[in-house]
Amino acid sequence: MSKEKLKSSAGQRGDKIRSDCNIEIELTNSGGIKIDSKSKVAVMYGDSINNMLMNLCEFFEIKNAKILLEDYGALPFTIAARFETAVRRIYPDLNKSFFSEKIKTKNQNTSKERLRRSRLYLPGNEPKFFVNAGLHKPDGIILDLEDSVSPSEKDAARILVRNALRSVDFYGVERMVRINQLPLGLEDLRFVVPHGVDVILIPKCESTEQIKMVDDEIKMLRAEYNFNNEIYLMPIIESAKGIMDAFEIATASENICALTIGLEDYTADLGTQRTDDGRESFFARSVIVNSAKAAGIQAIDTVFSDVNDMNGLYESVIEAKSLGFEGKGCIHPRQIEVIHKAFAPTEKEIEKAKKIILAFEEAERNGLGVVSLGSKMIDAPVVKRAFNTIKLAILNNLLDENWKEK
């Protein structure tokens, strides 16, 4: 490796920082590796941390350097990510990556039909949010590389997110990553696609060409890294042009599992303000729902930005559900339970679903190709929706044990 500059740093420092670190690397002409380690957990883990730093120096072929570590309780995957970022800032053309050979957490059981009632956004450069995110039990977590990360930290965030995907146990939650707006987002894919991600969110999506670009890059990486787990796409529509082409976008790839909308950017594109009653976005949200349903995928609503207004959030989800949305974004863990409760089926919906399923089972027992309830014929989509209603009821503990066994 040829040196581009002699000194760089990566990470965060300060009294309020937790679960992170700052690493400074200064290359020298001689003297070997000199480590100055300042850690809050030095008494218990000081030797292990210093050994890890030495191993990282050996891996990246650094023979002479002064290493300064300011550690605020960072886990090994974070220390490794910060170190690699600092090295890459010295050697921009570096083609080595430091991570465990095997992904520690099993690939999640994901599918197009998996419930996506809630998806929790986590800033991609803030490891303090990663480790316990799955304990809040959202349907999905989004490791965000886009709006929550400053331009100067994009390189650091993608390495940190890559290491988190490989190392953090998210407790069965679907693992999503929101990449940057294309074409920058294509560079993100190499850092997330081979490492256990389930869903890629494509922000500010306006054309089928953007979907194809992402699809093609995933195919190339799949061949290069030889992995076989399913990876789905979720385009985020955030402009007037995107809304007008929503159906074409929704049907641009068989890997698209859902279509969602971002109202902050959409209303800015319209030159208007986002309001509580949402009149300015009713058309756009209706287009998203209709496009998604016509494409046979899920329709996911935007985030509710006031984390202190639980009543407002509940009413917002009820309205989204009435329009046909099946999920909603959230920016704080306290929103998850409210979202799940609001999306739960009503007693009337549950009773209707029970009758449909019982009629379906009776028709199957009698070898009938047609399902009827009273004088009404029931087609396959209605039966499928009934099973989904029962599934939601079970998840919300709204059914007795007999129905849970079905």
KEPA-683408 format. One record per residue (C-alpha): y, z, x; residue in three letters. Coordinates in steps of 0.05 Angstrom, whole numbers. Layout:
<pts>
<yy:Y, zz:Z, xx:X, residu:Ala>
...
</pts>
This chain:
<pts>
<yy:0, zz:0, xx:0, residu:Met>
<yy:69, zz:-17, xx:25, residu:Ser>
<yy:123, zz:35, xx:13, residu:Lys>
<yy:179, zz:15, xx:-35, residu:Glu>
<yy:217, zz:81, xx:-28, residu:Lys>
<yy:203, zz:148, xx:4, residu:Leu>
<yy:214, zz:197, xx:-53, residu:Lys>
<yy:204, zz:203, xx:-128, residu:Ser>
<yy:190, zz:254, xx:-182, residu:Ser>
<yy:160, zz:257, xx:-251, residu:Ala>
<yy:154, zz:308, xx:-307, residu:Gly>
<yy:200, zz:360, xx:-336, residu:Gln>
<yy:231, zz:424, xx:-309, residu:Arg>
<yy:270, zz:481, xx:-340, residu:Gly>
<yy:264, zz:550, xx:-372, residu:Asp>
<yy:244, zz:522, xx:-440, residu:Lys>
<yy:189, zz:475, xx:-415, residu:Ile>
<yy:117, zz:493, xx:-430, residu:Arg>
<yy:50, zz:459, xx:-419, residu:Ser>
<yy:83, zz:411, xx:-371, residu:Asp>
<yy:103, zz:406, xx:-298, residu:Cys>
<yy:149, zz:370, xx:-251, residu:Asn>
<yy:121, zz:338, xx:-188, residu:Ile>
<yy:163, zz:312, xx:-130, residu:Glu>
<yy:132, zz:270, xx:-76, residu:Ile>
<yy:168, zz:255, xx:-11, residu:Glu>
<yy:131, zz:211, xx:38, residu:Leu>
<yy:136, zz:229, xx:112, residu:Thr>
<yy:115, zz:195, xx:177, residu:Asn>
<yy:72, zz:253, xx:201, residu:Ser>
<yy:51, zz:325, xx:188, residu:Gly>
<yy:-3, zz:313, xx:136, residu:Gly>
<yy:2, zz:339, xx:65, residu:Ile>
<yy:48, zz:399, xx:54, residu:Lys>
<yy:46, zz:429, xx:-15, residu:Ile>
<yy:99, zz:475, xx:-44, residu:Asp>
<yy:68, zz:499, xx:-110, residu:Ser>
<yy:106, zz:543, xx:-159, residu:Lys>
<yy:64, zz:557, xx:-220, residu:Ser>
<yy:66, zz:607, xx:-277, residu:Lys>
<yy:-10, zz:611, xx:-273, residu:Val>
<yy:-15, zz:614, xx:-197, residu:Ala>
<yy:-52, zz:681, xx:-197, residu:Val>
<yy:-110, zz:651, xx:-236, residu:Met>
<yy:-108, zz:577, xx:-220, residu:Tyr>
<yy:-65, zz:569, xx:-158, residu:Gly>
<yy:-123, zz:548, xx:-113, residu:Asp>
<yy:-151, zz:500, xx:-164, residu:Ser>
<yy:-83, zz:467, xx:-174, residu:Ile>
<yy:-73, zz:459, xx:-99, residu:Asn>
<yy:-143, zz:429, xx:-91, residu:Asn>
<yy:-127, zz:380, xx:-147, residu:Met>
<yy:-63, zz:359, xx:-113, residu:Leu>
<yy:-101, zz:347, xx:-48, residu:Met>
<yy:-153, zz:306, xx:-86, residu:Asn>
<yy:-98, zz:265, xx:-118, residu:Leu>
<yy:-67, zz:251, xx:-50, residu:Cys>
<yy:-134, zz:229, xx:-23, residu:Glu>
<yy:-147, zz:184, xx:-84, residu:Phe>
<yy:-79, zz:150, xx:-77, residu:Phe>
<yy:-86, zz:146, xx:-1, residu:Glu>
<yy:-26, zz:189, xx:14, residu:Ile>
<yy:-35, zz:218, xx:83, residu:Lys>
<yy:33, zz:247, xx:100, residu:Asn>
<yy:78, zz:277, xx:46, residu:Ala>
<yy:115, zz:337, xx:20, residu:Lys>
<yy:91, zz:354, xx:-50, residu:Ile>
<yy:133, zz:400, xx:-94, residu:Leu>
<yy:100, zz:424, xx:-159, residu:Leu>
<yy:138, zz:464, xx:-211, residu:Glu>
<yy:85, zz:482, xx:-262, residu:Asp>
<yy:97, zz:511, xx:-331, residu:Tyr>
<yy:25, zz:518, xx:-353, residu:Gly>
<yy:6, zz:444, xx:-350, residu:Ala>
<yy:-67, zz:426, xx:-362, residu:Leu>
<yy:-102, zz:383, xx:-309, residu:Pro>
<yy:-94, zz:318, xx:-348, residu:Phe>
<yy:-19, zz:329, xx:-349, residu:Thr>
<yy:-14, zz:346, xx:-275, residu:Ile>
<yy:-54, zz:284, xx:-259, residu:Ala>
<yy:-9, zz:241, xx:-304, residu:Ala>
<yy:55, zz:268, xx:-273, residu:Arg>
<yy:28, zz:258, xx:-203, residu:Phe>
<yy:6, zz:187, xx:-217, residu:Glu>
<yy:74, zz:171, xx:-248, residu:Thr>
<yy:110, zz:196, xx:-186, residu:Ala>
<yy:64, zz:154, xx:-142, residu:Val>
<yy:75, zz:92, xx:-185, residu:Arg>
<yy:150, zz:101, xx:-179, residu:Arg>
<yy:142, zz:96, xx:-104, residu:Ile>
<yy:92, zz:39, xx:-108, residu:Tyr>
<yy:109, zz:-3, xx:-169, residu:Pro>
<yy:52, zz:-51, xx:-155, residu:Asp>
<yy:-1, zz:4, xx:-152, residu:Leu>
<yy:-67, zz:-20, xx:-183, residu:Asn>
<yy:-105, zz:47, xx:-182, residu:Lys>
<yy:-109, zz:97, xx:-239, residu:Ser>
<yy:-134, zz:168, xx:-235, residu:Phe>
<yy:-175, zz:192, xx:-294, residu:Phe>
<yy:-244, zz:218, xx:-307, residu:Ser>
<yy:-299, zz:165, xx:-307, residu:Glu>
<yy:-322, zz:183, xx:-377, residu:Lys>
<yy:-281, zz:200, xx:-438, residu:Ile>
<yy:-293, zz:273, xx:-451, residu:Lys>
<yy:-284, zz:270, xx:-526, residu:Thr>
<yy:-330, zz:226, xx:-568, residu:Lys>
<yy:-300, zz:165, xx:-602, residu:Asn>
<yy:-282, zz:185, xx:-672, residu:Gln>
<yy:-319, zz:157, xx:-732, residu:Asn>
<yy:-265, zz:111, xx:-758, residu:Thr>
<yy:-267, zz:54, xx:-808, residu:Ser>
<yy:-219, zz:12, xx:-849, residu:Lys>
<yy:-231, zz:56, xx:-909, residu:Glu>
<yy:-221, zz:123, xx:-874, residu:Arg>
<yy:-172, zz:169, xx:-909, residu:Leu>
<yy:-102, zz:164, xx:-880, residu:Arg>
<yy:-63, zz:211, xx:-926, residu:Arg>
<yy:-25, zz:241, xx:-868, residu:Ser>
<yy:-9, zz:218, xx:-798, residu:Arg>
<yy:28, zz:266, xx:-752, residu:Leu>
<yy:76, zz:237, xx:-701, residu:Tyr>
<yy:74, zz:268, xx:-631, residu:Leu>
<yy:125, zz:248, xx:-578, residu:Pro>
<yy:85, zz:213, xx:-524, residu:Gly>
<yy:121, zz:248, xx:-466, residu:Asn>
<yy:112, zz:319, xx:-493, residu:Glu>
<yy:42, zz:346, xx:-475, residu:Pro>
<yy:58, zz:413, xx:-507, residu:Lys>
<yy:45, zz:382, xx:-575, residu:Phe>
<yy:-21, zz:349, xx:-559, residu:Phe>
<yy:-73, zz:403, xx:-550, residu:Val>
<yy:-68, zz:439, xx:-617, residu:Asn>
<yy:-48, zz:378, xx:-659, residu:Ala>
<yy:-118, zz:368, xx:-687, residu:Gly>
<yy:-122, zz:441, xx:-711, residu:Leu>
<yy:-70, zz:426, xx:-764, residu:His>
<yy:-120, zz:377, xx:-794, residu:Lys>
<yy:-79, zz:315, xx:-808, residu:Pro>
<yy:-120, zz:253, xx:-823, residu:Asp>
<yy:-89, zz:221, xx:-761, residu:Gly>
<yy:-45, zz:238, xx:-702, residu:Ile>
<yy:3, zz:187, xx:-672, residu:Ile>
<yy:17, zz:191, xx:-598, residu:Leu>
<yy:84, zz:157, xx:-598, residu:Asp>
<yy:107, zz:112, xx:-542, residu:Leu>
<yy:166, zz:82, xx:-580, residu:Glu>
<yy:227, zz:116, xx:-611, residu:Asp>
<yy:212, zz:187, xx:-588, residu:Ser>
<yy:209, zz:167, xx:-514, residu:Val>
<yy:272, zz:150, xx:-474, residu:Ser>
<yy:273, zz:83, xx:-438, residu:Pro>
<yy:271, zz:118, xx:-370, residu:Ser>
<yy:206, zz:154, xx:-388, residu:Glu>
<yy:165, zz:98, xx:-419, residu:Lys>
<yy:124, zz:91, xx:-356, residu:Asp>
<yy:109, zz:166, xx:-355, residu:Ala>
<yy:91, zz:170, xx:-429, residu:Ala>
<yy:39, zz:115, xx:-427, residu:Arg>
<yy:2, zz:149, xx:-369, residu:Ile>
<yy:5, zz:216, xx:-404, residu:Leu>
<yy:-20, zz:187, xx:-469, residu:Val>
<yy:-77, zz:151, xx:-433, residu:Arg>
<yy:-99, zz:217, xx:-401, residu:Asn>
<yy:-93, zz:254, xx:-467, residu:Ala>
<yy:-137, zz:204, xx:-503, residu:Leu>
<yy:-190, zz:214, xx:-450, residu:Arg>
<yy:-185, zz:290, xx:-444, residu:Ser>
<yy:-159, zz:324, xx:-507, residu:Val>
<yy:-204, zz:344, xx:-564, residu:Asp>
<yy:-168, zz:324, xx:-628, residu:Phe>
<yy:-222, zz:356, xx:-671, residu:Tyr>
<yy:-244, zz:294, xx:-708, residu:Gly>
<yy:-175, zz:269, xx:-725, residu:Val>
<yy:-164, zz:195, xx:-722, residu:Glu>
<yy:-127, zz:178, xx:-657, residu:Arg>
<yy:-69, zz:130, xx:-664, residu:Met>
<yy:-17, zz:105, xx:-615, residu:Val>
<yy:49, zz:73, xx:-634, residu:Arg>
<yy:64, zz:23, xx:-579, residu:Ile>
<yy:133, zz:-3, xx:-563, residu:Asn>
<yy:165, zz:-62, xx:-597, residu:Gln>
<yy:136, zz:-126, xx:-571, residu:Leu>
<yy:135, zz:-154, xx:-518, residu:Pro>
<yy:140, zz:-87, xx:-482, residu:Leu>
<yy:85, zz:-60, xx:-526, residu:Gly>
<yy:35, zz:-108, xx:-495, residu:Leu>
<yy:42, zz:-71, xx:-430, residu:Glu>
<yy:25, zz:-6, xx:-466, residu:Asp>
<yy:-42, zz:-33, xx:-490, residu:Leu>
<yy:-75, zz:-31, xx:-422, residu:Arg>
<yy:-61, zz:44, xx:-419, residu:Phe>
<yy:-90, zz:60, xx:-488, residu:Val>
<yy:-139, zz:7, xx:-513, residu:Val>
<yy:-196, zz:22, xx:-464, residu:Pro>
<yy:-189, zz:97, xx:-470, residu:His>
<yy:-213, zz:116, xx:-540, residu:Gly>
<yy:-156, zz:99, xx:-587, residu:Val>
<yy:-175, zz:85, xx:-659, residu:Asp>
<yy:-112, zz:53, xx:-688, residu:Val>
<yy:-53, zz:16, xx:-656, residu:Ile>
<yy:12, zz:19, xx:-695, residu:Leu>
<yy:56, zz:-42, xx:-684, residu:Ile>
<yy:129, zz:-25, xx:-696, residu:Pro>
<yy:183, zz:-71, xx:-723, residu:Lys>
<yy:131, zz:-123, xx:-741, residu:Cys>
<yy:160, zz:-187, xx:-769, residu:Glu>
<yy:110, zz:-242, xx:-759, residu:Ser>
<yy:36, zz:-261, xx:-756, residu:Thr>
<yy:48, zz:-283, xx:-684, residu:Glu>
<yy:60, zz:-211, xx:-663, residu:Gln>
<yy:-6, zz:-190, xx:-694, residu:Ile>
<yy:-42, zz:-246, xx:-658, residu:Lys>
<yy:-10, zz:-225, xx:-591, residu:Met>
<yy:-37, zz:-154, xx:-599, residu:Val>
<yy:-105, zz:-178, xx:-624, residu:Asp>
<yy:-113, zz:-226, xx:-565, residu:Asp>
<yy:-93, zz:-172, xx:-514, residu:Glu>
<yy:-145, zz:-124, xx:-544, residu:Ile>
<yy:-198, zz:-178, xx:-540, residu:Lys>
<yy:-181, zz:-190, xx:-467, residu:Met>
<yy:-184, zz:-116, xx:-450, residu:Leu>
<yy:-249, zz:-108, xx:-488, residu:Arg>
<yy:-281, zz:-161, xx:-445, residu:Ala>
<yy:-251, zz:-132, xx:-381, residu:Glu>
<yy:-270, zz:-59, xx:-394, residu:Tyr>
<yy:-333, zz:-72, xx:-435, residu:Asn>
<yy:-323, zz:-22, xx:-491, residu:Phe>
<yy:-346, zz:-31, xx:-563, residu:Asn>
<yy:-311, zz:21, xx:-606, residu:Asn>
<yy:-272, zz:-6, xx:-665, residu:Glu>
<yy:-196, zz:-11, xx:-658, residu:Ile>
<yy:-155, zz:-23, xx:-720, residu:Tyr>
<yy:-82, zz:-45, xx:-727, residu:Leu>
<yy:-27, zz:-17, xx:-771, residu:Met>
<yy:36, zz:-60, xx:-773, residu:Pro>
<yy:100, zz:-23, xx:-788, residu:Ile>
<yy:149, zz:-65, xx:-829, residu:Ile>
<yy:221, zz:-45, xx:-813, residu:Glu>
<yy:265, zz:-105, xx:-829, residu:Ser>
<yy:284, zz:-151, xx:-886, residu:Ala>
<yy:247, zz:-208, xx:-852, residu:Lys>
<yy:185, zz:-165, xx:-845, residu:Gly>
<yy:186, zz:-149, xx:-919, residu:Ile>
<yy:191, zz:-222, xx:-938, residu:Met>
<yy:130, zz:-239, xx:-895, residu:Asp>
<yy:91, zz:-175, xx:-911, residu:Ala>
<yy:30, zz:-208, xx:-942, residu:Phe>
<yy:22, zz:-258, xx:-885, residu:Glu>
<yy:26, zz:-200, xx:-836, residu:Ile>
<yy:-24, zz:-159, xx:-876, residu:Ala>
<yy:-74, zz:-216, xx:-874, residu:Thr>
<yy:-62, zz:-238, xx:-802, residu:Ala>
<yy:-124, zz:-203, xx:-774, residu:Ser>
<yy:-188, zz:-173, xx:-800, residu:Glu>
<yy:-173, zz:-113, xx:-756, residu:Asn>
<yy:-113, zz:-91, xx:-798, residu:Ile>
<yy:-131, zz:-27, xx:-835, residu:Cys>
<yy:-63, zz:-11, xx:-867, residu:Ala>
<yy:8, zz:-33, xx:-877, residu:Leu>
<yy:65, zz:16, xx:-872, residu:Thr>
<yy:141, zz:17, xx:-875, residu:Ile>
<yy:196, zz:48, xx:-833, residu:Gly>
<yy:257, zz:61, xx:-877, residu:Leu>
<yy:307, zz:83, xx:-825, residu:Glu>
<yy:307, zz:16, xx:-790, residu:Asp>
<yy:298, zz:-22, xx:-855, residu:Tyr>
<yy:359, zz:8, xx:-888, residu:Thr>
<yy:399, zz:-3, xx:-824, residu:Ala>
<yy:378, zz:-76, xx:-826, residu:Asp>
<yy:404, zz:-80, xx:-897, residu:Leu>
<yy:469, zz:-48, xx:-876, residu:Gly>
<yy:460, zz:9, xx:-925, residu:Thr>
<yy:443, zz:83, xx:-924, residu:Gln>
<yy:376, zz:115, xx:-940, residu:Arg>
<yy:383, zz:160, xx:-1001, residu:Thr>
<yy:339, zz:213, xx:-1033, residu:Asp>
<yy:326, zz:173, xx:-1096, residu:Asp>
<yy:307, zz:111, xx:-1055, residu:Gly>
<yy:337, zz:57, xx:-1100, residu:Arg>
<yy:356, zz:17, xx:-1038, residu:Glu>
<yy:284, zz:13, xx:-1015, residu:Ser>
<yy:246, zz:8, xx:-1081, residu:Phe>
<yy:237, zz:-67, xx:-1074, residu:Phe>
<yy:213, zz:-63, xx:-1003, residu:Ala>
<yy:164, zz:-7, xx:-1017, residu:Arg>
<yy:136, zz:-44, xx:-1077, residu:Ser>
<yy:126, zz:-106, xx:-1033, residu:Val>
<yy:88, zz:-64, xx:-982, residu:Ile>
<yy:42, zz:-37, xx:-1035, residu:Val>
<yy:30, zz:-104, xx:-1068, residu:Asn>
<yy:19, zz:-139, xx:-1002, residu:Ser>
<yy:-30, zz:-86, xx:-978, residu:Ala>
<yy:-69, zz:-85, xx:-1043, residu:Lys>
<yy:-73, zz:-161, xx:-1044, residu:Ala>
<yy:-100, zz:-160, xx:-973, residu:Ala>
<yy:-150, zz:-105, xx:-989, residu:Gly>
<yy:-121, zz:-54, xx:-941, residu:Ile>
<yy:-85, zz:13, xx:-948, residu:Gln>
<yy:-11, zz:21, xx:-964, residu:Ala>
<yy:21, zz:78, xx:-925, residu:Ile>
<yy:90, zz:105, xx:-940, residu:Asp>
<yy:146, zz:123, xx:-891, residu:Thr>
<yy:160, zz:193, xx:-863, residu:Val>
<yy:199, zz:246, xx:-900, residu:Phe>
<yy:250, zz:269, xx:-850, residu:Ser>
<yy:273, zz:337, xx:-877, residu:Asp>
<yy:221, zz:385, xx:-849, residu:Val>
<yy:250, zz:444, xx:-887, residu:Asn>
<yy:249, zz:414, xx:-957, residu:Asp>
<yy:178, zz:424, xx:-981, residu:Met>
<yy:195, zz:412, xx:-1054, residu:Asn>
<yy:230, zz:347, xx:-1037, residu:Gly>
<yy:169, zz:326, xx:-995, residu:Leu>
<yy:122, zz:341, xx:-1053, residu:Tyr>
<yy:163, zz:300, xx:-1102, residu:Glu>
<yy:168, zz:244, xx:-1051, residu:Ser>
<yy:92, zz:241, xx:-1044, residu:Val>
<yy:82, zz:242, xx:-1119, residu:Ile>
<yy:130, zz:183, xx:-1126, residu:Glu>
<yy:95, zz:147, xx:-1069, residu:Ala>
<yy:27, zz:158, xx:-1102, residu:Lys>
<yy:54, zz:131, xx:-1168, residu:Ser>
<yy:76, zz:67, xx:-1132, residu:Leu>
<yy:6, zz:58, xx:-1103, residu:Gly>
<yy:14, zz:87, xx:-1033, residu:Phe>
<yy:-46, zz:123, xx:-1004, residu:Glu>
<yy:-14, zz:161, xx:-947, residu:Gly>
<yy:51, zz:184, xx:-916, residu:Lys>
<yy:77, zz:197, xx:-846, residu:Gly>
<yy:99, zz:266, xx:-824, residu:Cys>
<yy:138, zz:294, xx:-766, residu:Ile>
<yy:119, zz:368, xx:-770, residu:His>
<yy:52, zz:402, xx:-781, residu:Pro>
<yy:78, zz:442, xx:-840, residu:Arg>
<yy:84, zz:377, xx:-879, residu:Gln>
<yy:10, zz:362, xx:-875, residu:Ile>
<yy:-16, zz:411, xx:-928, residu:Glu>
<yy:38, zz:391, xx:-977, residu:Val>
<yy:22, zz:317, xx:-968, residu:Ile>
<yy:-53, zz:329, xx:-979, residu:His>
<yy:-40, zz:371, xx:-1040, residu:Lys>
<yy:6, zz:319, xx:-1071, residu:Ala>
<yy:-43, zz:263, xx:-1059, residu:Phe>
<yy:-99, zz:303, xx:-1090, residu:Ala>
<yy:-124, zz:276, xx:-1157, residu:Pro>
<yy:-103, zz:309, xx:-1222, residu:Thr>
<yy:-154, zz:341, xx:-1269, residu:Glu>
<yy:-146, zz:281, xx:-1315, residu:Lys>
<yy:-159, zz:232, xx:-1258, residu:Glu>
<yy:-221, zz:272, xx:-1237, residu:Ile>
<yy:-251, zz:273, xx:-1307, residu:Glu>
<yy:-241, zz:198, xx:-1315, residu:Lys>
<yy:-273, zz:185, xx:-1247, residu:Ala>
<yy:-333, zz:228, xx:-1266, residu:Lys>
<yy:-344, zz:188, xx:-1329, residu:Lys>
<yy:-340, zz:122, xx:-1291, residu:Ile>
<yy:-389, zz:145, xx:-1238, residu:Ile>
<yy:-438, zz:171, xx:-1289, residu:Leu>
<yy:-435, zz:105, xx:-1327, residu:Ala>
<yy:-445, zz:68, xx:-1261, residu:Phe>
<yy:-506, zz:110, xx:-1243, residu:Glu>
<yy:-536, zz:101, xx:-1312, residu:Glu>
<yy:-527, zz:25, xx:-1307, residu:Ala>
<yy:-561, zz:26, xx:-1239, residu:Glu>
<yy:-620, zz:66, xx:-1266, residu:Arg>
<yy:-629, zz:17, xx:-1323, residu:Asn>
<yy:-624, zz:-43, xx:-1277, residu:Gly>
<yy:-561, zz:-69, xx:-1311, residu:Leu>
<yy:-514, zz:-114, xx:-1274, residu:Gly>
<yy:-455, zz:-94, xx:-1318, residu:Val>
<yy:-424, zz:-25, xx:-1322, residu:Val>
<yy:-390, zz:-4, xx:-1386, residu:Ser>
<yy:-355, zz:59, xx:-1409, residu:Leu>
<yy:-352, zz:60, xx:-1485, residu:Gly>
<yy:-328, zz:-8, xx:-1506, residu:Ser>
<yy:-295, zz:-24, xx:-1439, residu:Lys>
<yy:-327, zz:-62, xx:-1382, residu:Met>
<yy:-318, zz:-32, xx:-1313, residu:Ile>
<yy:-312, zz:-77, xx:-1252, residu:Asp>
<yy:-328, zz:-60, xx:-1180, residu:Ala>
<yy:-257, zz:-42, xx:-1158, residu:Pro>
<yy:-252, zz:10, xx:-1214, residu:Val>
<yy:-319, zz:41, xx:-1192, residu:Val>
<yy:-296, zz:42, xx:-1120, residu:Lys>
<yy:-231, zz:76, xx:-1140, residu:Arg>
<yy:-270, zz:128, xx:-1179, residu:Ala>
<yy:-312, zz:145, xx:-1119, residu:Phe>
<yy:-249, zz:151, xx:-1077, residu:Asn>
<yy:-220, zz:199, xx:-1129, residu:Thr>
<yy:-282, zz:242, xx:-1125, residu:Ile>
<yy:-279, zz:241, xx:-1049, residu:Lys>
<yy:-207, zz:266, xx:-1051, residu:Leu>
<yy:-226, zz:319, xx:-1102, residu:Ala>
<yy:-282, zz:344, xx:-1056, residu:Ile>
<yy:-235, zz:347, xx:-997, residu:Leu>
<yy:-187, zz:389, xx:-1037, residu:Asn>
<yy:-242, zz:435, xx:-1064, residu:Asn>
<yy:-230, zz:412, xx:-1136, residu:Leu>
<yy:-303, zz:400, xx:-1154, residu:Leu>
<yy:-365, zz:443, xx:-1163, residu:Asp>
<yy:-425, zz:442, xx:-1117, residu:Glu>
<yy:-464, zz:392, xx:-1161, residu:Asn>
<yy:-412, zz:338, xx:-1151, residu:Trp>
<yy:-406, zz:352, xx:-1076, residu:Lys>
<yy:-480, zz:334, xx:-1069, residu:Glu>
<yy:-471, zz:265, xx:-1100, residu:Lys>
</pts>
